[in-house]
Amino acid sequence: MAAFDKSSAAGDNSEELILELFDVLERCPAAARDAATDAALEAIAAAAAPEEPEEQVPEAVKSEPSSAAEAVLQTIDYDSLLNSTDEKAVEAAVASAFGPNGLGVLAVTNIPPSLTEKRRRLLRLGQKLGTLPDDVLKRYERPELCYCAGWSRGREKFRGQLDVAKGSWYANGLHSNIDDASLRERYPESTTEPQWPSPDLLGDSLEDAFRDLSRDLHALSRHVLRRCDAVAERALRKHGVSYETTLSAVVDRSRLHVGRLLHYFPRDASGTWCGWHNDNSIITALAPALFYDAAGSEVPAPPGAGLTALSRSGAEHRVAPPRGSVLFQIGEAAQILTAGALMATPHAVQAGELASCSREAFALFVEPAWDEPLDVPRGCARADALVDYGETIPPLAKRLPRLPVAFAQFLADSVKEYY
């Protein structure tokens, strides 16, 4: 494909340009189609010139990839994900993102305006919540639940240090009432509803905004997981292994889908807002962050700030979400259930240079049920699910001493190692 002049594209915002771009893509050789698609989407985004500031990646913080597969944040168009007539192309993007050679992050682009508005609504409320006086926020803490419902700041330790860089609001993203008495008795931390702030306090209903976005992200994650299952089934079949316990089936059985609204506090120096870790989920949906200054006005991301992923080769890559996108990461539960056909995403959040603004973000952890047994497929060994990142991530081998294991136990063992 010939080089594309982005400055020319920005000056011509016509429908003809967009149709021409996709006509070129249809004629593009399959081997080059991913790169061509990325260039086309970037050019279209520039031509549309939406008002929302996009996170910028300064040259100084861009990491050199070790291979072409790691160089690209894999993207799938929202409509293609839901209504694709080319399943092979969609599954190839998922395999490139989450497989053994992928970056570990997938962006679903061109999401509906309604989903974008729900994201902005919730993240704006996150900024208002995080800037309330400490004595007000304390009313919403639940120490008897280990601060796992409602507000939490400075109550968790990360690598031995109290985490005061961010505050979190925890709640089940989908279910306000878990009516199973046994679950409520054994797992009160994740089955108890928080006390929600009144709409008068924040100017809007935090509960409604939280659940509205969670429902949409969960629904979208199901489309991604369906392709994850196809990728895992194909990879395991090559080794003569039957893929019997699909990720989609595990999620169908679960009511444990924890939402976490995050307010990263301003810093007076560069550094890390959140250290390196893997999620324990099946898959995590991430609403790209918004940044606010001390006056409560939205601002661009500070240079170097935001999500950073660790590639399979150990290279750090700054992840800049495309405008109008949602990100997905694979968690360790999926890595175990697929015996490493899909791999969890080591990631951190950098504060960047003089991050004198707050960062508002939301993650929905789509997880197995509390008592769901985690195990590798028959014919695979525990070692197939293990990946060692040295001192960057607490070793999975230590947190997963045996199989099968109930997800709740695996979660508890992981928390002990991290915190």
N, C-alpha and C positions, 0 to 999 in steps of 0.2 A: 504494500500500500504506500502511495506517495506521501511525503511529509505533509502535514496539515497545518495551515497558517491560522493560529488561534486568534490573532488580532483581526484577521479578515473575517473570521466566523463571528466575532463579537459585534462587528459592524453590520452584520446581516442576520437579523433575527426572524427570518422568514420560514414558513412551513416548507417551502421548496428545498431549503438547505438541509433541513432535518431528513426529509424524504430521500434526498440525494445521498446523504451519509449512509443511511440504512440500505440503500440500493448498492452502494459500494461494499458494504459489509457482506451482503448476500453473495457477492462475486468473489469475496476474499477467500484464499485457501484456508482450509480448516486449521492448519498448523499455526497460522498467523491471526486467526480470528479473535482470540482472547485479547491480544495486544491492540488489535484494530478497534475492537469494541470499546476498550478502555479509552482510547484516544477519541473515539466518536462521542462517548458519553461526556467526557471532559469538555469537548468542544461545544456540545449542546448546552451543558450547564453554563459555560461562559457566555453563550449567546443569549440564554434566558436571563442572566444577570439578576437572580433573586436578591431581595434586600438583606436576607439573613447573612451575617458574616460567616465565612467558612474558616475552619481552623487551617492555619498556614503552617507549613513545615519548612523552617529556615534551612538553607543549605548546610549550615553548621551541624545540624542535628540529624540529618539524613544518614542512615547507615548504608554502607555498600553491601548489597546482597551477595551471598556466596554462589547463587545459581539463579537462572531465569525464573524458576518456579517460585523462589522466595521474593522476587523483586516486585511482584504485583499483589496488591490487595484484591482478592477475587471478588467480583461483583455479579449479581444476578438482578435483572430488572424485575420489579414487583409483579408486573403483569405476566412475564414469562414464568415466574415461579408458580403463580396460581393457575395459569392457563396455557402452559407451554405445549407447543406442537412438536418440539424437539427435545425430548426427555434426555437424550444422550448428551446434549450440550449443557443442560442444567446440571445433570449428575456429574459431568466432567468438572464443572466449576466447583461443586461441593467437594469432590475428591481432591481437587487442587488446593482447596482451602484447608481441609481438615485431615487429609491423608498424611503419611509419614514424611513427605517432602514439602508440605504446605506451610504457610505462615501461621495458620491457625485461626484466622479471622475471615469472616464472610460478610460482605455488605449487600443488603437488599436495597436497591436504589429505586428512585421515582415512586416512593410510597405515596398513598393518597393524601391530599391536603388535610383530611379529617384526622389522620394519624399524626401528622405534623403538628396540628393544633393541639391535640391531646398531650403530646410531648411537651410543647411550650407551656401549656397550662400547668402541668404538674411541676416542671422544673422551676417555673416562676414561684410557685407555692413553696418549693424547696428552699428557694432563696429567702423568702419571707419567714419560713419556719426557722431556718438556721440563724437568722439575725434577731430572733426574739431574745429578751433578757434571760439570763441563766435561771433565775428563780421561776420564770414562767415555764421554761423547758423542763425543769425538774419535776413539774406536775405530771409530765407524760412519761417519766421513767418507770420501769417495772422491775425493781431489783429482785423481787421474788421469782421473776422469770428469767433471771440472769441477763437482764437488759436485752432480751431477744424479741421483745414486742414493744412498739412505741419508740421513744427517743433514747439514743445512747451516744455519749461522747466521753472519751477518757476512761471508759469502763473495761475496754478490751486491751490486751497486750499483743503486740506484734513483735516477734523475735525478742521478747523480754522487756520491751519498752511500752509504756502506756501510750495508746494511740489517741492523741489530741488533735491530729491534723485534720480530722473529718468528724462530722456528726452524721448519724444514720437514723432513719425512721424505718422500722421493720413491721411488716404485716404480711399475712397471706394475701397474695395478689388476686386470688379468685374466690376464696371461700371465707365468709365472715363467721361461719359457724360450723365447726367440726363436731358432729353429733354422736361420735363414737366414744362412749364413756371410757373404754379401755385405752384408747389413744390419748384422750385428754388426761387420764391419770398418769400414763407413762411418759408422755411428751408434752407437758403443759407449756413449755417455752414456745413451741411452734403450733399449738392448737388453741391458744388464747388470743382473743381479739384485743387490740390496744384500745386505750381511751383516745378517741380522735378529737382534735381541736375543733371548736365550733367554727362554722363558716364566718361568724362575725369577727373572730380573732385574726383570720388570714385574708378575709375578703372573698373567700370562695371555700367550697367543700373539699378539704384534702382527701377525705375518704372517697368521694365520688371520682375525683381526678385520678387517684391512685389506682382504683379498681378499673376505671375506664381504659387507661393505658395498659394495665396488666392484661386485661381480657384480649385486647387487640394484639399485643406482643405474643401472648400464648397461642392465639389462633395462627399467627404467622409462623411461629416456631414449628407448628405441626407440619406445615408444608416443607420446611427445611428438613425436619426429621424423616419425613417420608423418603427424601432423596438420600439422606444419610444411611437409611436402612438399605437402600438399593446398592450404595457404594460398599457398605460393609458386607452384604451378602455376596457380592461379586468377588471381593478381595478374599473372603474366607473360602469360597468355593474353589478358588485356584489352589488351595492347600488341602482340598478334600474335606473341608469342614462344613457342616450344616449350620446355618444361622437360624436358630429356632426362637430365641428370646429377642424380639425386635425392640428397638428403642421406643417406637410408637406404641407398642403394646404395654411397655412398662409405664409410659406416661399416661396412657388411658386408665391405668389402675390407680393412679396417684392423685392425692389432693394436697400434696406438699409442694406448693409453688410460691416460694418466698420472694416478695418484692422488697427491694432496699433502695430507698430514696437517700441520696448522698449529698451532703453539703460540705465541700472542701473549703476550709477556712483560708483567708488570705495569709500569705507568708511574707516575711520581710527579707527573705533570701531565697535563692534557688535551692532546689532539693527534690525530695520525693514526697508526694502526697500519700501514696500507698505502695508498699514494698512488693517484691516479686512473690507471686503465688499462683496456684492453679485453683480453679473453681471445682467444687465437688459434685456439681450438678450433672444432669444429662446434657443440657445445653443452656447457655445463658444468653438472653436477649438484652442488648444494651441500647438505650436511647442516647444518641450522641449528646455530649455535654453542652451546656450554655455557661457563659462567664458573665459576672456582674461586678461592677465597681462598688466603692463604698456608698455611693449615692443611690444604688439600686438600678443603675442603667446597664443595659446589656453592652458588652464590649467584646472585641475579638480576643481569641486565645493568646496568652502571652507566648513569646517565642520559646519553643521547646516544650510547652505544656501539653499534657494530655496522655492518652493511652499509648503504651509502648508494649510491643509483643516480642517475645524471644523466639526466633526461628529455630527450626530443628537442628541447625548447625551451630547455634549459640550466638548468632548475631542479633543485636537489638534493632528493632524497626519501629519508628514512630508511625502510628496509625492515624491518618487524617481522614475521618469519615467524609464521603462525598455529600454534597448538599442533598437534603431530602432522602436520607438513608437511615436504616437501622442496622446495627451490627449483631453478629452472632458468633459465639465462641463455644467450643466443645469443652465439656467438663470431664472429670476423671471417672465418673460413673459410666459414661459412654465408652471411655477408653477401656475400662475393665470388661464391660459387656460385649465389646467387639474385639477383645484380645489385641488391642493396639491398631486395628485397621483404621480407626479414627483416634486422633490423639488430642489430649487436653492442651490448652493454650496457656503457657506461662506468660504472665503479664504484670505490669506495674502501671502506676499513674505518676507521671513526672509533673512537678510544679513549674518547671521552666525557669526563665530568667525573671527575677523580681516579680513573682506572682502576687502582686498586691491587689488581687481580685479574688472573688470566690468562684468555685467551679461547682455547678449543679449537674447531677447525673442520676440515672435510674437504671437498675439492673433487675431483671426478673429471672430468678433461678428456677428453671424447669427441672424438677427433681423426681427421683423414684419415691414411692411411698416409704414410710418409716420402716416397715418390716419387709420391704422388698429385698430378696436375696440377690446379692451381687456375685456373679461368677463369670468366668470365661466360658465360651461355647465348648461343648463336648468335643474332645480331640485336641484342645489347646491346653497349654500349661499356664500356671500363674505367671511365670517369667515372661510370657508373651505380652502381658499387659503392663509390664514395668518399664519405665523410662527413668534414667538417672540424669539429673541436671546438676550434679555436684552439690555445691553449697547454696545454689540459687534457690532451689525448691526443696523443702524437707522430703527426703526420699520416700517414694511411694512404697517401696519394699518394707520400710519400717512401719508405715501407716496401714499396710495391708499384709499382716503376717500370715494370714491363711484365707482360704476360700472354701465354701461360700461364706459371706458375711452380710448381715442385715445392713441396709444403707444407714440407718440411724447409728449403728455401732461404728461403721466406717467414718461417718461424719464426726462422731465424738473423738475417735482416735486421731483424726486429722486436726481437729481444733486443739488437742493437747500439744501436738507438735508445733503448730504455728504460734499458739498463744501461751 
